[in-house]
Amino acid sequence: MSVFTGLIAFSGGSKELKALKHRRIISSPDGYSKRVAIPGAIQMVSSGGKAVGSVWTGMMCMTYMFALMGIQSSPAFSMWSYSNKTSKAFRWQQVVASSLIIGIILFTFTIFQGMSGELLVNKGIFESVNDKTLVPKLINLMSDTNPWLVGLLAVCALAAMQSTGAAYMSTFSGMITRDIYRQYFKKEASEDLQKLVGRIFVVLVALAALLVA
C-alpha cells in the first residue's frame, strides 16, 4: 500500500524534485537534489562521507548488492536446495524469480517509496520523513480514504514475518537434530524420532525468540 501511495506522489512531482535548487542541504554541486543526482562510480576519498554528491556512489551500491547476495548463502537456502527432488526448476527460479521479478521490485518500488516521501515533504503534507518514519506515514496517509489497503498491508506483513521465521526456525531445528542430536546423542535415531526432536527445538527457538523480543 505504501508503494501505491508513493507511486501516486512520485508520478505527480518528479519535475519538482529535480529542480530543488533552493534546498541547499540536499543539493549536489550542480544544484540538483541528491535524490536524483547520481554520484560518480568511484571516488578516491578517504571515507564514504567525503564523496561528492552522496556516500552512495556507484561502487557503494554495487558492493551493497553483493552483500545482499550473501543471503542466498545462508543454511536455509542450502537445505532447501538439497531437499529438492530435481534441479530442473532451479534455472527458471534463478533467472525469472530471483533476477527479473526481485530485480524489478528492488529498482522500482523502493525508488517510488523513497522519492515520494521527499515530494510529500515539499508539498507540505509531511513535515519531515526519514527511513524509519516514511512507511508508517504513508500508511496513515491512506488509512482514512482506503482502509482496506491497511488491512491488506497487515496481512502482507504477517505473511512476510511468518515465511522468514519459518525458514530459519526449521533450519535451526534441522541443524540441531541432524548435526548434534543424531551425531552425538543417538546415532540410530529413526526418521520419526528426528522429526519429533526437530519439532521440539522449533518450539524452543520460537519461545526464545519471543523472550528476546
Phi and psi in degrees as GROMACS dihedral restraints (atoms count N, CA, C in turn):
[ dihedral_restraints ]
;  ai    aj    ak    al  type     phi  dphi    fc
    3     4     5     6     1   -63.3    20    10
    4     5     6     7     1   -28.7    20    10
    6     7     8     9     1   -66.7    20    10
    7     8     9    10     1   -41.9    20    10
    9    10    11    12     1   -62.3    20    10
   10    11    12    13     1   -43.5    20    10
   12    13    14    15     1   -62.5    20    10
   13    14    15    16     1   -43.6    20    10
   15    16    17    18     1   -63.8    20    10
   16    17    18    19     1   -38.0    20    10
   18    19    20    21     1   -64.8    20    10
   19    20    21    22     1   -39.7    20    10
   21    22    23    24     1   -63.0    20    10
   22    23    24    25     1   -45.5    20    10
   24    25    26    27     1   -68.7    20    10
   25    26    27    28     1   -38.5    20    10
   27    28    29    30     1   -67.7    20    10
   28    29    30    31     1   -38.1    20    10
   30    31    32    33     1   -67.6    20    10
   31    32    33    34     1   -21.7    20    10
   33    34    35    36     1  -100.9    20    10
   34    35    36    37     1    -2.5    20    10
   36    37    38    39     1  -143.7    20    10
   37    38    39    40     1    20.6    20    10
   39    40    41    42     1   -64.7    20    10
   40    41    42    43     1   -34.5    20    10
   42    43    44    45     1   -67.4    20    10
   43    44    45    46     1   -37.7    20    10
   45    46    47    48     1   -64.5    20    10
   46    47    48    49     1   -40.5    20    10
   48    49    50    51     1   -64.1    20    10
   49    50    51    52     1   -34.2    20    10
   51    52    53    54     1   -69.4    20    10
   52    53    54    55     1   -28.6    20    10
   54    55    56    57     1  -106.3    20    10
   55    56    57    58     1    27.7    20    10
   57    58    59    60     1   -80.6    20    10
   58    59    60    61     1    71.5    20    10
   60    61    62    63     1   -85.0    20    10
   61    62    63    64     1   -15.6    20    10
   63    64    65    66     1   -83.0    20    10
   64    65    66    67     1   -14.4    20    10
   66    67    68    69     1   -98.7    20    10
   67    68    69    70     1    88.5    20    10
   69    70    71    72     1   -67.7    20    10
   70    71    72    73     1   -25.3    20    10
   72    73    74    75     1   -66.0    20    10
   73    74    75    76     1   -24.4    20    10
   75    76    77    78     1  -116.9    20    10
   76    77    78    79     1    19.2    20    10
   78    79    80    81     1   -95.9    20    10
   79    80    81    82     1   145.5    20    10
   81    82    83    84     1   -81.5    20    10
   82    83    84    85     1   172.3    20    10
   84    85    86    87     1   -56.8    20    10
   85    86    87    88     1   -25.8    20    10
   87    88    89    90     1   -88.1    20    10
   88    89    90    91     1     0.4    20    10
   90    91    92    93     1    94.4    20    10
   91    92    93    94     1     2.5    20    10
   93    94    95    96     1   -95.2    20    10
   94    95    96    97     1   158.9    20    10
   96    97    98    99     1   -65.4    20    10
   97    98    99   100     1   142.6    20    10
   99   100   101   102     1   -66.7    20    10
  100   101   102   103     1   -15.4    20    10
  102   103   104   105     1   -70.4    20    10
  103   104   105   106     1   -22.7    20    10
  105   106   107   108     1  -119.9    20    10
  106   107   108   109     1   -12.4    20    10
  108   109   110   111     1   -79.0    20    10
  109   110   111   112     1   133.6    20    10
  111   112   113   114     1   -99.7    20    10
  112   113   114   115     1   117.9    20    10
  114   115   116   117     1   -66.8    20    10
  115   116   117   118     1   164.7    20    10
  117   118   119   120     1   -62.4    20    10
  118   119   120   121     1   156.6    20    10
  120   121   122   123     1   -63.0    20    10
  121   122   123   124     1   -49.8    20    10
  123   124   125   126     1  -133.6    20    10
  124   125   126   127     1   124.6    20    10
  126   127   128   129     1  -121.0    20    10
  127   128   129   130     1   124.2    20    10
  129   130   131   132     1   -79.8    20    10
  130   131   132   133     1    81.3    20    10
  132   133   134   135     1  -123.3    20    10
  133   134   135   136     1   159.5    20    10
  135   136   137   138     1   -73.9    20    10
  136   137   138   139     1   -26.0    20    10
  138   139   140   141     1  -147.8    20    10
  139   140   141   142     1   157.6    20    10
  141   142   143   144     1   -61.7    20    10
  142   143   144   145     1   -31.1    20    10
  144   145   146   147     1   -67.2    20    10
  145   146   147   148     1   -18.0    20    10
  147   148   149   150     1   -89.9    20    10
  148   149   150   151     1    -0.4    20    10
  150   151   152   153     1   -67.2    20    10
  151   152   153   154     1   136.8    20    10
  153   154   155   156     1   -73.8    20    10
  154   155   156   157     1   129.1    20    10
  156   157   158   159     1    99.5    20    10
  157   158   159   160     1   -55.9    20    10
  159   160   161   162     1  -174.4    20    10
  160   161   162   163     1   159.0    20    10
  162   163   164   165     1   -69.5    20    10
  163   164   165   166     1   -21.9    20    10
  165   166   167   168     1   -86.1    20    10
  166   167   168   169     1    73.7    20    10
  168   169   170   171     1   -74.9    20    10
  169   170   171   172     1   172.9    20    10
  171   172   173   174     1   -59.9    20    10
  172   173   174   175     1   -39.0    20    10
  174   175   176   177     1   -66.2    20    10
  175   176   177   178     1   -38.3    20    10
  177   178   179   180     1   -63.4    20    10
  178   179   180   181     1   -43.0    20    10
  180   181   182   183     1   -63.1    20    10
  181   182   183   184     1   -40.7    20    10
  183   184   185   186     1   -67.0    20    10
  184   185   186   187     1   -44.6    20    10
  186   187   188   189     1   -66.5    20    10
  187   188   189   190     1   -32.1    20    10
  189   190   191   192     1   -65.7    20    10
  190   191   192   193     1   -38.7    20    10
  192   193   194   195     1   -66.6    20    10
  193   194   195   196     1   -35.8    20    10
  195   196   197   198     1   -62.8    20    10
  196   197   198   199     1   -38.5    20    10
  198   199   200   201     1   -63.7    20    10
  199   200   201   202     1   -38.3    20    10
  201   202   203   204     1   -64.1    20    10
  202   203   204   205     1   -29.8    20    10
  204   205   206   207     1   -64.4    20    10
  205   206   207   208     1   -23.8    20    10
  207   208   209   210     1   -63.3    20    10
  208   209   210   211     1   -21.0    20    10
  210   211   212   213     1   -60.8    20    10
  211   212   213   214     1   -35.3    20    10
  213   214   215   216     1   -68.4    20    10
  214   215   216   217     1   -13.9    20    10
  216   217   218   219     1   -92.8    20    10
  217   218   219   220     1     2.8    20    10
  219   220   221   222     1   -69.2    20    10
  220   221   222   223     1   156.9    20    10
  222   223   224   225     1   -58.0    20    10
  223   224   225   226     1   -30.6    20    10
  225   226   227   228     1   -60.1    20    10
  226   227   228   229     1   -47.1    20    10
  228   229   230   231     1   -69.7    20    10
  229   230   231   232     1   -34.6    20    10
  231   232   233   234     1   -66.1    20    10
  232   233   234   235     1   -43.4    20    10
  234   235   236   237     1   -66.4    20    10
  235   236   237   238     1   -39.4    20    10
  237   238   239   240     1   -64.8    20    10
  238   239   240   241     1   -39.0    20    10
  240   241   242   243     1   -64.3    20    10
  241   242   243   244     1   -44.9    20    10
  243   244   245   246     1   -73.7    20    10
  244   245   246   247     1   -16.7    20    10
  246   247   248   249     1   -84.8    20    10
  247   248   249   250     1    -7.7    20    10
  249   250   251   252     1   -74.9    20    10
  250   251   252   253     1   144.9    20    10
  252   253   254   255     1   -77.1    20    10
  253   254   255   256     1   -28.0    20    10
  255   256   257   258     1  -142.1    20    10
  256   257   258   259     1   156.0    20    10
  258   259   260   261     1  -104.7    20    10
  259   260   261   262     1    13.0    20    10
  261   262   263   264     1   -63.6    20    10
  262   263   264   265     1   -35.1    20    10
  264   265   266   267     1   -81.9    20    10
  265   266   267   268     1    -9.1    20    10
  267   268   269   270     1   -62.2    20    10
  268   269   270   271     1   -43.4    20    10
  270   271   272   273     1   -65.4    20    10
  271   272   273   274     1   -37.0    20    10
  273   274   275   276     1   -72.1    20    10
  274   275   276   277     1   -39.0    20    10
  276   277   278   279     1   -65.0    20    10
  277   278   279   280     1   -39.6    20    10
  279   280   281   282     1   -70.5    20    10
  280   281   282   283     1   -43.4    20    10
  282   283   284   285     1   -78.7    20    10
  283   284   285   286     1   -47.3    20    10
  285   286   287   288     1   -85.8    20    10
  286   287   288   289     1   -56.1    20    10
  288   289   290   291     1   -71.9    20    10
  289   290   291   292     1   -56.7    20    10
  291   292   293   294     1   -69.8    20    10
  292   293   294   295     1   -42.7    20    10
  294   295   296   297     1   -87.1    20    10
  295   296   297   298     1   -55.1    20    10
  297   298   299   300     1   -75.0    20    10
  298   299   300   301     1   -58.2    20    10
  300   301   302   303     1   -67.8    20    10
  301   302   303   304     1   -52.8    20    10
  303   304   305   306     1   -65.2    20    10
  304   305   306   307     1   -36.0    20    10
  306   307   308   309     1   -62.0    20    10
  307   308   309   310     1   -43.7    20    10
  309   310   311   312     1   -62.4    20    10
  310   311   312   313     1   -42.0    20    10
  312   313   314   315     1   -62.6    20    10
  313   314   315   316     1   -44.8    20    10
  315   316   317   318     1   -67.0    20    10
  316   317   318   319     1   -36.4    20    10
  318   319   320   321     1   -94.6    20    10
  319   320   321   322     1    -7.9    20    10
  321   322   323   324     1  -118.0    20    10
  322   323   324   325     1   -60.3    20    10
  324   325   326   327     1   -64.6    20    10
  325   326   327   328     1   -38.2    20    10
  327   328   329   330     1   -66.4    20    10
  328   329   330   331     1   -33.8    20    10
  330   331   332   333     1   -67.6    20    10
  331   332   333   334     1   -41.5    20    10
  333   334   335   336     1   -59.5    20    10
  334   335   336   337     1   -44.3    20    10
  336   337   338   339     1   -62.8    20    10
  337   338   339   340     1   -50.7    20    10
  339   340   341   342     1   -65.0    20    10
  340   341   342   343     1   -46.8    20    10
  342   343   344   345     1   -72.3    20    10
  343   344   345   346     1   -28.7    20    10
  345   346   347   348     1   -64.3    20    10
  346   347   348   349     1   -34.4    20    10
  348   349   350   351     1   -62.3    20    10
  349   350   351   352     1   -41.7    20    10
  351   352   353   354     1   -64.1    20    10
  352   353   354   355     1   -40.2    20    10
  354   355   356   357     1   -67.8    20    10
  355   356   357   358     1   -40.2    20    10
  357   358   359   360     1   -67.9    20    10
  358   359   360   361     1   -30.8    20    10
  360   361   362   363     1   -68.8    20    10
  361   362   363   364     1   -42.2    20    10
  363   364   365   366     1   -65.6    20    10
  364   365   366   367     1   -29.9    20    10
  366   367   368   369     1   -84.4    20    10
  367   368   369   370     1    -2.2    20    10
  369   370   371   372     1    84.2    20    10
  370   371   372   373     1     6.4    20    10
  372   373   374   375     1   -75.2    20    10
  373   374   375   376     1   -39.9    20    10
  375   376   377   378     1  -113.0    20    10
  376   377   378   379     1   143.4    20    10
  378   379   380   381     1   -74.6    20    10
  379   380   381   382     1   -45.7    20    10
  381   382   383   384     1  -160.6    20    10
  382   383   384   385     1   154.0    20    10
  384   385   386   387     1  -140.9    20    10
  385   386   387   388     1   156.8    20    10
  387   388   389   390     1  -145.0    20    10
  388   389   390   391     1  -174.7    20    10
  390   391   392   393     1   -66.0    20    10
  391   392   393   394     1   -20.0    20    10
  393   394   395   396     1   -92.3    20    10
  394   395   396   397     1   -24.1    20    10
  396   397   398   399     1  -109.3    20    10
  397   398   399   400     1    -8.3    20    10
  399   400   401   402     1   -62.8    20    10
  400   401   402   403     1   -53.6    20    10
  402   403   404   405     1   -63.4    20    10
  403   404   405   406     1   -46.5    20    10
  405   406   407   408     1   -57.9    20    10
  406   407   408   409     1   -37.4    20    10
  408   409   410   411     1   -69.7    20    10
  409   410   411   412     1   -36.3    20    10
  411   412   413   414     1   -65.5    20    10
  412   413   414   415     1   -36.6    20    10
  414   415   416   417     1   -65.4    20    10
  415   416   417   418     1   -47.0    20    10
  417   418   419   420     1   -63.0    20    10
  418   419   420   421     1   -31.6    20    10
  420   421   422   423     1   -64.9    20    10
  421   422   423   424     1   -33.9    20    10
  423   424   425   426     1   -98.4    20    10
  424   425   426   427     1    -5.8    20    10
  426   427   428   429     1   -66.9    20    10
  427   428   429   430     1   -31.7    20    10
  429   430   431   432     1   -77.7    20    10
  430   431   432   433     1   -38.9    20    10
  432   433   434   435     1   -88.6    20    10
  433   434   435   436     1   -33.4    20    10
  435   436   437   438     1  -132.6    20    10
  436   437   438   439     1    72.9    20    10
  438   439   440   441     1   -65.6    20    10
  439   440   441   442     1   -24.9    20    10
  441   442   443   444     1   -66.6    20    10
  442   443   444   445     1   -26.9    20    10
  444   445   446   447     1   -69.2    20    10
  445   446   447   448     1   -32.9    20    10
  447   448   449   450     1   -64.8    20    10
  448   449   450   451     1   -43.0    20    10
  450   451   452   453     1   -62.2    20    10
  451   452   453   454     1   -40.7    20    10
  453   454   455   456     1   -64.0    20    10
  454   455   456   457     1   -40.1    20    10
  456   457   458   459     1   -65.3    20    10
  457   458   459   460     1   -37.9    20    10
  459   460   461   462     1   -62.6    20    10
  460   461   462   463     1   -41.5    20    10
  462   463   464   465     1   -63.7    20    10
  463   464   465   466     1   -42.2    20    10
  465   466   467   468     1   -63.2    20    10
  466   467   468   469     1   -39.9    20    10
  468   469   470   471     1   -64.7    20    10
  469   470   471   472     1   -42.9    20    10
  471   472   473   474     1   -64.3    20    10
  472   473   474   475     1   -39.9    20    10
  474   475   476   477     1   -64.0    20    10
  475   476   477   478     1   -40.3    20    10
  477   478   479   480     1   -65.1    20    10
  478   479   480   481     1   -42.8    20    10
  480   481   482   483     1   -65.9    20    10
  481   482   483   484     1   -39.9    20    10
  483   484   485   486     1   -66.7    20    10
  484   485   486   487     1   -43.8    20    10
  486   487   488   489     1   -66.0    20    10
  487   488   489   490     1   -41.4    20    10
  489   490   491   492     1   -68.4    20    10
  490   491   492   493     1   -46.3    20    10
  492   493   494   495     1   -63.3    20    10
  493   494   495   496     1   -41.5    20    10
  495   496   497   498     1   -63.6    20    10
  496   497   498   499     1   -38.2    20    10
  498   499   500   501     1   -63.0    20    10
  499   500   501   502     1   -47.0    20    10
  501   502   503   504     1   -79.9    20    10
  502   503   504   505     1   -28.4    20    10
  504   505   506   507     1   -69.1    20    10
  505   506   507   508     1   -42.5    20    10
  507   508   509   510     1   -66.4    20    10
  508   509   510   511     1   -36.2    20    10
  510   511   512   513     1   -64.8    20    10
  511   512   513   514     1   -44.3    20    10
  513   514   515   516     1   -62.1    20    10
  514   515   516   517     1   -46.5    20    10
  516   517   518   519     1   -64.4    20    10
  517   518   519   520     1   -37.0    20    10
  519   520   521   522     1   -64.4    20    10
  520   521   522   523     1   -42.1    20    10
  522   523   524   525     1   -67.7    20    10
  523   524   525   526     1   -40.8    20    10
  525   526   527   528     1   -64.6    20    10
  526   527   528   529     1   -43.8    20    10
  528   529   530   531     1   -68.3    20    10
  529   530   531   532     1   -49.2    20    10
  531   532   533   534     1   -80.1    20    10
  532   533   534   535     1   -40.2    20    10
  534   535   536   537     1   -90.1    20    10
  535   536   537   538     1   -22.7    20    10
  537   538   539   540     1  -115.3    20    10
  538   539   540   541     1   -59.2    20    10
  540   541   542   543     1   -63.5    20    10
  541   542   543   544     1   -51.6    20    10
  543   544   545   546     1   -73.3    20    10
  544   545   546   547     1   -28.0    20    10
  546   547   548   549     1   -79.4    20    10
  547   548   549   550     1   -37.6    20    10
  549   550   551   552     1  -117.2    20    10
  550   551   552   553     1   -23.4    20    10
  552   553   554   555     1  -104.7    20    10
  553   554   555   556     1   -44.9    20    10
  555   556   557   558     1  -148.1    20    10
  556   557   558   559     1    92.2    20    10
  558   559   560   561     1   -70.3    20    10
  559   560   561   562     1   -23.8    20    10
  561   562   563   564     1   -92.1    20    10
  562   563   564   565     1    17.7    20    10
  564   565   566   567     1   -61.6    20    10
  565   566   567   568     1   132.6    20    10
  567   568   569   570     1   -75.3    20    10
  568   569   570   571     1   170.6    20    10
  570   571   572   573     1   -64.7    20    10
  571   572   573   574     1   -39.0    20    10
  573   574   575   576     1   -64.8    20    10
  574   575   576   577     1   -39.6    20    10
  576   577   578   579     1   -67.6    20    10
  577   578   579   580     1   -38.2    20    10
  579   580   581   582     1   -64.0    20    10
  580   581   582   583     1   -38.6    20    10
  582   583   584   585     1   -63.3    20    10
  583   584   585   586     1   -41.4    20    10
  585   586   587   588     1   -63.7    20    10
  586   587   588   589     1   -46.0    20    10
  588   589   590   591     1   -63.0    20    10
  589   590   591   592     1   -40.4    20    10
  591   592   593   594     1   -61.8    20    10
  592   593   594   595     1   -41.1    20    10
  594   595   596   597     1   -66.1    20    10
  595   596   597   598     1   -37.8    20    10
  597   598   599   600     1   -63.2    20    10
  598   599   600   601     1   -42.9    20    10
  600   601   602   603     1   -68.7    20    10
  601   602   603   604     1   -30.2    20    10
  603   604   605   606     1   -61.6    20    10
  604   605   606   607     1   -44.6    20    10
  606   607   608   609     1   -63.2    20    10
  607   608   609   610     1   -41.8    20    10
  609   610   611   612     1   -65.0    20    10
  610   611   612   613     1   -44.4    20    10
  612   613   614   615     1   -69.9    20    10
  613   614   615   616     1   -31.8    20    10
  615   616   617   618     1   -67.1    20    10
  616   617   618   619     1   -42.0    20    10
  618   619   620   621     1   -64.7    20    10
  619   620   621   622     1   -40.0    20    10
  621   622   623   624     1   -63.8    20    10
  622   623   624   625     1   -39.5    20    10
  624   625   626   627     1   -64.8    20    10
  625   626   627   628     1   -39.7    20    10
  627   628   629   630     1   -66.2    20    10
  628   629   630   631     1   -38.4    20    10
  630   631   632   633     1   -65.7    20    10
  631   632   633   634     1   -42.0    20    10
  633   634   635   636     1   -66.7    20    10
  634   635   636   637     1   -39.8    20    10
